[in-house]
Amino acid sequence: MSGMASGGAVRGAAAAIVALFVATPARADPFRWPQPNGPGSQVVLTYSYSNLFLMDFDGLPVDSLRAATEQALTLWSLYVPLTFIERSDSGPTASDTWYDAGSSPDIRIGAHDGFGDSELAHAYLPVLTDSSGLAGDIHFNEDPAILWALGAGITGIDFLEVVTHEIGHTLGLPHADSPDAIMYPFHEHRFHGLGTGYLLPGDIRAIQSLYGAGSGSVVPTPEPPTLVLVGTAGLAWAVARRRSPRRWQVAGATRSTG
């Protein structure tokens, strides 16, 4: 995805689960995932985190990265009949090297280096998914010069805003010409952390032109509880864990140098 920061430092669920086991992996027509029953019918897509949590997002905790990703997926599923189900990851470490689609999740979210000088992140359109595992994947730039944040205003690059834009690409959307769209190719510091995301009318019209109107859901994988030993009594409590302007850029995010 491509875009530019305007300023500041850079940087039901049960039914869906059943559908995961009985449905064959989704495969894409050019620039969209298929809907065998036509526009408005449900599409089930799987997603996973490849090596995303191994990247240091300026101290953002894994729980926050998960929550932001789930919120971004939810934003799209509010307007089109897409259900996103988290799966355990399978496939190679994130890179731009072609790999066979096999049985990997439809959307794999990871990070790697080797980006262009101004790129924040990029995503692959859902094309040729019968052969290429890269289709639908999202990659973030590991460059430590990028200042990632959630809710830091113009002092950092908001992870929620970037992942929302990139998911638009994984669903088949190109960049928008109008600035009145999240798919506009510039990071505009519109979001300010968890709970502040939204789509604009241009985004909604574009995604509904591909899949029809409707709604879906997001089904994350429950995280296992963490056992914490408290005091000398040895009680185990189960704790539910529950810089400069930047351009977006394959469909991806880039940062400008001026």
C-alpha positions as CSV (number, residue, x, y, z in Angstrom):
1,M,0.0,0.0,0.0
2,S,1.3,3.5,-0.6
3,G,0.6,6.7,1.3
4,M,2.2,9.6,3.0
5,A,2.0,11.0,6.5
6,S,0.9,14.6,6.7
7,G,3.4,15.3,9.5
8,G,5.0,14.0,12.7
9,A,7.4,11.2,13.2
10,V,7.2,8.1,11.0
11,R,7.0,5.8,11.2
12,G,-22.7,-16.3,15.0
13,A,-18.9,-17.3,15.9
14,A,-19.9,-21.0,16.3
15,A,-21.4,-21.1,12.8
16,A,-18.2,-19.5,11.4
17,I,-16.1,-22.1,13.1
18,V,-18.1,-24.9,11.6
19,A,-17.8,-23.2,8.2
20,L,-14.0,-23.3,8.6
21,F,-13.9,-27.1,8.9
22,V,-16.4,-27.8,6.1
23,A,-15.4,-25.2,3.6
24,T,-12.6,-25.6,1.1
25,P,-9.9,-22.9,1.3
26,A,-11.0,-19.7,-0.3
27,R,-9.4,-19.0,-3.7
28,A,-9.5,-15.6,-5.4
29,D,-10.8,-14.3,-8.7
30,P,-8.7,-11.4,-10.0
31,F,-8.7,-8.7,-7.3
32,R,-11.3,-10.3,-5.1
33,W,-12.0,-13.5,-3.2
34,P,-14.7,-15.6,-4.8
35,Q,-18.3,-15.9,-3.7
36,P,-19.8,-19.0,-5.2
37,N,-23.3,-17.9,-4.3
38,G,-22.9,-14.4,-5.7
39,P,-22.6,-10.9,-4.2
40,G,-24.0,-10.6,-0.7
41,S,-23.3,-14.3,0.2
42,Q,-20.8,-15.2,2.9
43,V,-17.1,-15.6,2.3
44,V,-14.9,-17.3,4.9
45,L,-11.3,-16.3,5.0
46,T,-8.6,-17.5,7.4
47,Y,-5.8,-15.4,8.8
48,S,-2.7,-15.9,10.9
49,Y,0.2,-14.1,12.5
50,S,3.4,-15.4,10.9
51,N,6.4,-13.7,12.6
52,L,4.6,-10.4,13.4
53,F,5.1,-10.7,17.1
54,L,8.9,-11.1,16.8
55,M,9.2,-7.5,15.5
56,D,9.7,-4.7,18.1
57,F,6.9,-2.3,17.4
58,D,8.4,0.3,19.7
59,G,7.3,-1.7,22.7
60,L,3.6,-2.2,21.7
61,P,2.5,-5.3,23.5
62,V,1.3,-8.4,21.6
63,D,-2.2,-8.0,23.1
64,S,-2.4,-4.5,21.5
65,L,-1.2,-5.7,18.1
66,R,-3.8,-8.5,18.2
67,A,-6.6,-6.2,19.3
68,A,-5.7,-3.6,16.6
69,T,-5.7,-6.3,13.9
70,E,-9.0,-7.7,15.1
71,Q,-10.5,-4.3,15.1
72,A,-9.3,-3.6,11.6
73,L,-10.8,-6.8,10.3
74,T,-14.0,-6.0,12.0
75,L,-14.2,-2.6,10.3
76,W,-14.3,-4.3,6.9
77,S,-16.7,-7.1,8.1
78,L,-19.3,-4.5,9.2
79,Y,-20.1,-3.7,5.6
80,V,-19.6,-6.9,3.6
81,P,-20.3,-10.5,4.3
82,L,-16.7,-11.5,5.1
83,T,-15.9,-13.8,8.1
84,F,-12.3,-13.9,9.2
85,I,-11.2,-16.9,11.3
86,E,-7.8,-17.0,12.9
87,R,-5.7,-20.1,12.4
88,S,-2.4,-21.3,13.5
89,D,0.2,-20.1,11.1
90,S,1.8,-22.4,8.5
91,G,4.2,-21.4,5.7
92,P,7.6,-19.8,5.5
93,T,8.9,-16.8,7.4
94,A,7.5,-13.6,6.0
95,S,9.4,-12.3,2.9
96,D,8.6,-11.2,-0.6
97,T,9.8,-14.6,-2.0
98,W,7.2,-16.6,-3.8
99,Y,6.0,-19.7,-2.1
100,D,3.4,-22.4,-2.8
101,A,-0.1,-21.6,-1.5
102,G,-0.5,-25.2,-0.1
103,S,-2.8,-25.2,3.0
104,S,-1.5,-21.9,4.4
105,P,-4.0,-19.4,5.8
106,D,-5.5,-17.0,3.3
107,I,-4.0,-13.9,5.0
108,R,-0.7,-14.2,6.8
109,I,0.5,-11.1,8.7
110,G,4.2,-10.8,9.3
111,A,7.3,-8.5,9.1
112,H,10.7,-8.5,7.4
113,D,13.5,-6.1,6.3
114,G,14.6,-5.2,2.8
115,F,11.8,-2.7,2.1
116,G,12.2,0.3,-0.1
117,D,13.6,3.4,1.7
118,S,10.1,4.9,2.3
119,E,7.9,1.8,2.8
120,L,6.0,1.2,6.0
121,A,4.2,-1.9,5.0
122,H,2.7,-3.7,1.9
123,A,0.1,-6.2,1.1
124,Y,-0.5,-8.6,-1.8
125,L,-3.8,-8.5,-3.7
126,P,-5.8,-11.7,-3.8
127,V,-4.5,-12.8,-7.2
128,L,-3.3,-16.3,-8.3
129,T,-3.9,-17.8,-4.9
130,D,-4.2,-21.3,-6.3
131,S,-0.4,-21.1,-6.9
132,S,1.0,-18.3,-4.8
133,G,0.9,-18.2,-1.1
134,L,1.9,-14.5,-1.1
135,A,-1.6,-13.5,-2.3
136,G,-3.4,-11.8,0.6
137,D,-0.3,-11.6,2.8
138,I,0.6,-8.4,4.7
139,H,4.2,-7.5,5.6
140,F,5.4,-4.7,7.9
141,N,8.8,-3.0,7.6
142,E,11.2,-4.0,10.3
143,D,13.1,-0.7,9.9
144,P,13.8,0.6,13.5
145,A,13.6,4.2,12.2
146,I,9.8,3.9,11.9
147,L,8.1,5.1,15.1
148,W,5.1,2.8,15.6
149,A,2.4,3.8,18.1
150,L,-1.3,3.3,19.1
151,G,-2.9,6.5,20.1
152,A,0.1,8.8,19.9
153,G,-1.4,11.4,17.5
154,I,1.1,12.8,15.0
155,T,4.1,11.6,17.1
156,G,4.1,8.2,15.5
157,I,2.6,5.9,12.8
158,D,-0.6,4.4,14.1
159,F,-0.5,0.6,13.7
160,L,-4.3,0.4,13.5
161,E,-4.5,2.8,10.6
162,V,-1.8,1.0,8.7
163,V,-3.2,-2.5,9.2
164,T,-6.7,-1.3,8.2
165,H,-5.4,0.1,5.0
166,E,-3.4,-3.0,4.2
167,I,-6.4,-5.3,4.8
168,G,-8.2,-3.3,2.2
169,H,-5.6,-4.4,-0.3
170,T,-5.8,-8.1,0.8
171,L,-9.5,-7.9,0.0
172,G,-8.8,-6.6,-3.5
173,L,-9.0,-2.8,-3.2
174,P,-6.4,-0.6,-5.0
175,H,-5.5,2.9,-3.8
176,A,-8.2,5.5,-3.9
177,D,-7.7,8.8,-5.7
178,S,-9.7,10.8,-3.2
179,P,-8.3,11.8,0.2
180,D,-11.7,10.9,1.6
181,A,-10.9,7.2,1.9
182,I,-8.8,5.1,4.2
183,M,-7.5,3.5,0.9
184,Y,-6.0,6.9,-0.1
185,P,-2.3,6.3,-0.5
186,F,-1.1,8.5,2.3
187,H,-0.9,8.1,6.1
188,E,-3.1,10.9,7.4
189,H,-2.9,10.3,11.2
190,R,-6.7,9.8,11.1
191,F,-6.7,7.1,13.9
192,H,-5.6,7.6,17.5
193,G,-5.3,4.1,18.8
194,L,-7.6,1.3,19.7
195,G,-11.3,2.0,19.2
196,T,-10.8,5.0,16.9
197,G,-10.8,3.2,13.5
198,Y,-13.5,3.7,10.8
199,L,-14.1,3.4,7.1
200,L,-15.1,6.3,5.0
201,P,-18.0,6.3,2.4
202,G,-15.5,5.8,-0.5
203,D,-14.1,2.7,1.2
204,I,-17.5,1.2,1.9
205,R,-18.7,1.8,-1.7
206,A,-15.5,0.2,-3.1
207,I,-15.6,-2.9,-0.9
208,Q,-19.4,-3.4,-1.5
209,S,-18.8,-3.2,-5.2
210,L,-16.7,-6.3,-4.9
211,Y,-18.7,-8.4,-2.4
212,G,-22.1,-6.8,-2.1
213,A,-23.7,-5.4,1.1
214,G,-23.9,-7.5,4.2
215,S,-22.0,-8.2,7.4
216,G,-19.6,-10.8,8.7
217,S,-17.5,-11.3,11.8
218,V,-14.0,-11.9,13.2
219,V,-13.3,-15.1,15.1
220,P,-9.9,-14.9,16.9
221,T,-8.2,-17.9,18.4
222,P,-8.7,-17.9,22.2
223,E,-5.4,-17.4,24.0
224,P,-4.4,-20.0,26.6
225,P,-4.6,-18.8,30.2
226,T,-1.3,-18.1,32.0
227,L,-0.8,-19.7,35.5
228,V,0.6,-17.3,38.1
229,L,1.9,-18.6,41.4
230,V,0.9,-16.2,44.2
231,G,2.8,-15.9,47.5
232,T,4.2,-18.7,49.7
233,A,0.9,-20.5,49.7
234,G,1.7,-21.7,46.3
235,L,-1.7,-20.9,44.9
236,A,-2.0,-21.0,41.2
237,W,-4.3,-18.4,39.7
238,A,-5.5,-18.7,36.1
239,V,-5.1,-15.2,34.7
240,A,-6.9,-14.8,31.3
241,R,-4.4,-12.9,29.1
242,R,-6.8,-12.1,27.6
243,R,10.2,11.7,12.3
244,S,9.6,12.8,9.1
245,P,6.6,12.4,6.9
246,R,6.0,8.9,5.6
247,R,4.4,7.6,2.4
248,W,2.3,4.4,2.2
249,Q,3.4,2.1,-0.8
250,V,2.9,-3.7,-3.7
251,A,0.2,-2.3,-2.6
252,G,2.2,-0.9,0.4
253,A,3.2,1.9,2.7
254,T,6.0,4.3,2.0
255,R,7.5,7.2,3.8
256,S,8.6,10.3,2.0
257,T,12.0,11.8,2.6
258,G,10.9,15.4,2.6
